[in-house]
Amino acid sequence: MKEKLKNQKLLVLGIVFMILFNFPILSIVNHDTKIKGIPTLYFYVFTIWILFIGIIYWSLRNEEQEINKDE
């Protein structure tokens, strides 16, 4: 049961981040301004990517702690 819930969380996270990397959203941040010398598109992509890794790590770590707590 917990494995199925973990898979569902990861699937939802994957879908959300696929939407954030889709064309209409990327076109919103694709302009000539810069944030601390970095083009906004690059800044957006790397920020979302780092957030994605962090949220997945946090989600899996919490899931593992709940499993260990139940045992």
Phi and psi restraints in degrees (value plus and minus 20) as a CYANA .aco file:
   2 LYS   PHI     -87.8   -47.8
   2 LYS   PSI     -52.8   -12.8
   3 GLU   PHI     -85.0   -45.0
   3 GLU   PSI     -59.1   -19.1
   4 LYS   PHI     -85.8   -45.8
   4 LYS   PSI     -60.6   -20.6
   5 LEU   PHI     -84.6   -44.6
   5 LEU   PSI     -60.7   -20.7
   6 LYS   PHI     -82.4   -42.4
   6 LYS   PSI     -63.4   -23.4
   7 ASN   PHI     -83.5   -43.5
   7 ASN   PSI     -58.3   -18.3
   8 GLN   PHI     -86.6   -46.6
   8 GLN   PSI     -60.9   -20.9
   9 LYS   PHI     -81.4   -41.4
   9 LYS   PSI     -64.5   -24.5
  10 LEU   PHI     -86.2   -46.2
  10 LEU   PSI     -56.5   -16.5
  11 LEU   PHI     -84.6   -44.6
  11 LEU   PSI     -64.8   -24.8
  12 VAL   PHI     -83.9   -43.9
  12 VAL   PSI     -63.4   -23.4
  13 LEU   PHI     -80.4   -40.4
  13 LEU   PSI     -62.2   -22.2
  14 GLY   PHI     -82.2   -42.2
  14 GLY   PSI     -61.5   -21.5
  15 ILE   PHI     -86.4   -46.4
  15 ILE   PSI     -63.3   -23.3
  16 VAL   PHI     -80.5   -40.5
  16 VAL   PSI     -65.4   -25.4
  17 PHE   PHI     -93.9   -53.9
  17 PHE   PSI     -46.7    -6.7
  18 MET   PHI     -85.5   -45.5
  18 MET   PSI     -58.0   -18.0
  19 ILE   PHI     -85.1   -45.1
  19 ILE   PSI     -60.7   -20.7
  20 LEU   PHI     -86.2   -46.2
  20 LEU   PSI     -44.5    -4.5
  21 PHE   PHI    -118.9   -78.9
  21 PHE   PSI      -8.0    32.0
  22 ASN   PHI    -102.7   -62.7
  22 ASN   PSI     142.2   182.2
  23 PHE   PHI     -76.1   -36.1
  23 PHE   PSI     -70.5   -30.5
  24 PRO   PHI     -79.0   -39.0
  24 PRO   PSI     -58.3   -18.3
  25 ILE   PHI     -90.8   -50.8
  25 ILE   PSI     -62.9   -22.9
  26 LEU   PHI     -83.7   -43.7
  26 LEU   PSI     -53.3   -13.3
  27 SER   PHI     -89.6   -49.6
  27 SER   PSI     -43.5    -3.5
  28 ILE   PHI     -87.3   -47.3
  28 ILE   PSI     -59.8   -19.8
  29 VAL   PHI    -113.2   -73.2
  29 VAL   PSI     -20.6    19.4
  30 ASN   PHI    -108.8   -68.8
  30 ASN   PSI      64.0   104.0
  31 HIS   PHI    -161.8  -121.8
  31 HIS   PSI     156.9   196.9
  32 ASP   PHI    -101.4   -61.4
  32 ASP   PSI     -16.4    23.6
  33 THR   PHI     -99.2   -59.2
  33 THR   PSI     141.4   181.4
  34 LYS   PHI    -148.0  -108.0
  34 LYS   PSI     128.8   168.8
  35 ILE   PHI    -134.5   -94.5
  35 ILE   PSI      90.7   130.7
  36 LYS   PHI      33.2    73.2
  36 LYS   PSI      18.2    58.2
  37 GLY   PHI      67.0   107.0
  37 GLY   PSI     -21.9    18.1
  38 ILE   PHI    -126.0   -86.0
  38 ILE   PSI     111.0   151.0
  39 PRO   PHI     -76.4   -36.4
  39 PRO   PSI     123.2   163.2
  40 THR   PHI     -80.4   -40.4
  40 THR   PSI     -54.8   -14.8
  41 LEU   PHI     -83.2   -43.2
  41 LEU   PSI     -66.3   -26.3
  42 TYR   PHI     -83.8   -43.8
  42 TYR   PSI     -63.0   -23.0
  43 PHE   PHI     -80.4   -40.4
  43 PHE   PSI     -64.2   -24.2
  44 TYR   PHI     -82.1   -42.1
  44 TYR   PSI     -69.0   -29.0
  45 VAL   PHI     -82.0   -42.0
  45 VAL   PSI     -67.1   -27.1
  46 PHE   PHI     -90.2   -50.2
  46 PHE   PSI     -54.7   -14.7
  47 THR   PHI     -85.4   -45.4
  47 THR   PSI     -66.6   -26.6
  48 ILE   PHI     -84.2   -44.2
  48 ILE   PSI     -59.9   -19.9
  49 TRP   PHI     -82.3   -42.3
  49 TRP   PSI     -65.8   -25.8
  50 ILE   PHI     -85.3   -45.3
  50 ILE   PSI     -61.2   -21.2
  51 LEU   PHI     -81.2   -41.2
  51 LEU   PSI     -60.9   -20.9
  52 PHE   PHI     -79.3   -39.3
  52 PHE   PSI     -66.9   -26.9
  53 ILE   PHI     -83.1   -43.1
  53 ILE   PSI     -64.3   -24.3
  54 GLY   PHI     -84.4   -44.4
  54 GLY   PSI     -62.9   -22.9
  55 ILE   PHI     -87.5   -47.5
  55 ILE   PSI     -59.1   -19.1
  56 ILE   PHI     -85.3   -45.3
  56 ILE   PSI     -63.8   -23.8
  57 TYR   PHI     -80.2   -40.2
  57 TYR   PSI     -67.0   -27.0
  58 TRP   PHI     -82.8   -42.8
  58 TRP   PSI     -62.3   -22.3
  59 SER   PHI     -84.8   -44.8
  59 SER   PSI     -65.5   -25.5
  60 LEU   PHI     -89.6   -49.6
  60 LEU   PSI     -55.2   -15.2
  61 ARG   PHI     -87.6   -47.6
  61 ARG   PSI     -62.7   -22.7
  62 ASN   PHI     -84.4   -44.4
  62 ASN   PSI     -59.2   -19.2
  63 GLU   PHI     -83.2   -43.2
  63 GLU   PSI     -62.4   -22.4
  64 GLU   PHI     -86.3   -46.3
  64 GLU   PSI     -58.7   -18.7
  65 GLN   PHI     -86.2   -46.2
  65 GLN   PSI     -57.4   -17.4
  66 GLU   PHI     -86.5   -46.5
  66 GLU   PSI     -58.1   -18.1
  67 ILE   PHI     -86.2   -46.2
  67 ILE   PSI     -63.9   -23.9
  68 ASN   PHI     -86.5   -46.5
  68 ASN   PSI     -53.1   -13.1
  69 LYS   PHI     -88.3   -48.3
  69 LYS   PSI     -55.6   -15.6
  70 ASP   PHI     -91.9   -51.9
  70 ASP   PSI     -44.5    -4.5
